[in-house]
Each structure stands twice: as structure tokens, then as C-alpha cells.
Amino acid sequence: MAGTDEEAVTAADDALYVLTAVLLTPAQFPSVLGDDYPEACAALGLAPSADGYGLVLGQDGTGARWTVVVDDVSLVAVAIASWDCGMEYDLSPDERTVIAALPGWPLAVAVAAPGVPAPHDPPPDTGDGPLLAPPDTSAWGPAQRRLGADEIALRWPVWREQIDDAFSTPRERSGDAPGTSGPRAGTEPQREARAVPGRATGGGQQEEREQGTCGTEGSATGGDTPGGPGEQALLGHRGVRRVLAEARAYVDSPPPLGRVRSSFAPGEARTLRADGPGWSMVARTDDIAFVLLDEEPGEVHPVGRGPELPGLLQALDELAVRPS
């Protein structure tokens, strides 16, 4: 019986209590990890596979943090979609799909598996790679800048409403949707890693959905009317000019995979996300753009459509990667 008891303890310690999962694909990856898909993969020591990966974050029976990398992207996508709808889903990847078991978590997770010790790092020299830890977002820098862009993309209507009439589309200027001046955001919710409802692999229950925070304060730059005061201000901003020039260069010389991504937006529009060295841009193909810069902590620069932005956004959308 002693041997059987030891085997039971070992099995319990090896079980993974799933807390959340995220996709790591060219079209969908945690932006906090990098400006593009290969950079995000490198942060985890993974080769940038064309098909991508699923990342399953959880704890073992001792409470240690683990990130299990699987190549069954569809399974993880179904689990995430189910959790987003408030449904239970038992995410239990087949061992044959496991690429690596990495110690630690690459993203911040605010919940823990019940009935096991508090989350902690695994013992040294365990797992298939170096210890993972979330990027430092306590101070403004590339990671926080990308989280700020994530927040704008996630809550576009909220940010768009803060822009004055100089940035309105012709329909909005007719009186349908008057704006307000300058985005000055305080602390906005930012969902990077999500805790999910459902039964954990190996047992256990899930906690409430996790949300982090991302604060970005903005200043209005740019305009909608060609040659108007807003556009003149935009043309005088060196950082925004640099971003637009580098984004145009992507059209002629495609950037690393995932630097430009296109996702769903209401109507026939698309939400565009482009990143580069020291900058992030979020735009709607039928509207304006927002630019964030490493050298300007917390500042958000709206870019009016003007004569050139629509064509640039259309060209970027044509080369962007899209979720399958």
C-alpha cells in the first residue's frame, strides 16, 4: 500500500490545475510579450511556428506555476471562446500535443487554484526552459505601451468619444455623434491573461475572470480636415511623423509576422494594430488612428484621416494577418 500511496501523491503533484489559456499565433498573441509574433515566441524560447501554439497556464499539486505549450491551437481556441461565453470547458490537452512544460508564467494571473499552496516558482532546473515571469509594466516602456494600445483596441468607442469634432467623420459632424476634446484616460481595465470558469485538469475549480490595469493619459494631436489646425499640429509632431513613415514602409517591405494585425470591427470596417520599434498604432479602417510612443509616457496621439491615412490603412489591412 505504501507504494500505491506514493504513486497517488506523485500523480496529484503532476496534475495541472488550469487557470487560464491564451493563443500564441501570428494573428493573436499577448502583445505585452513583443511587437511581433517572432518576438513573442522568443520571449518563451519557442520557434515561431506558422501554425502557432496554445499556452495553458496553471499550477501543479504543490502550487508551482507552469506554462504548458501545446500545438493543438484549435482546442485552446475553443476553450477560450467557451469561457468568454461564460460556459464551462475542461481544457485537457492530449500529452501528444504538448510541446514544452515551461516553469513560471509569462503573463500576470491574479487567481490561484483552490486547495493547493499559493502560486510560487517551481524548483530550479525543472521544466523545459528558463523560468518565465511577466514583463515589468510598473513603469512606462514597450510592454506598457503595447498594453495601452490593447486597451484602446478593446474599448475603441470609449476612447473615440473623447476626441473632439475635428476628428469626426462626415456623418458624425452632421450631428449624429458629437465628440469631446482630448483623451485623458485614468486607469482603464486591461485584460491580458484571463481566468476562466470551468473544471481544472486534474481537479479543482476556477475563480472569477482576471483583469489587470493599464493607465494611459492622452493628448490630442492631428485633425480630420486636410490643411486644418489639427493636421498642421500632426505634421509638426516628429514622433507621429516617424510612425506614419515606418508604417508606410511596411507596405513596400513587409515586416516580421504579426507586426500588423487585422481583426473584426462593426460594420464592414476592420480594427488594425501595427507595432514597431518604440511605437504602437491602433486604427479603424473607416475612422482615425491612435499612436503611442515609448518616448512619451502615457500620451495618446489621435491621427485624423486627412488625405493620406485612409489609403495607408487600406494598404496595411491588405498585408495584415487575420485570425483564422
Helices and strands as residue ranges (DSSP letters): H 2-14, E 17-24, G 31-33, H 37-43, E 53-59, E 65-70, H 73-84, G 95-97, E 98-103, H 142-154, H 156-160, G 165-167, H 170-171, I 172-176, E 187-190, E 212-215, H 229-235, H 238-252, E 260-264, E 270-276, E 279-284, E 289-293, E 300-303, H 309-319
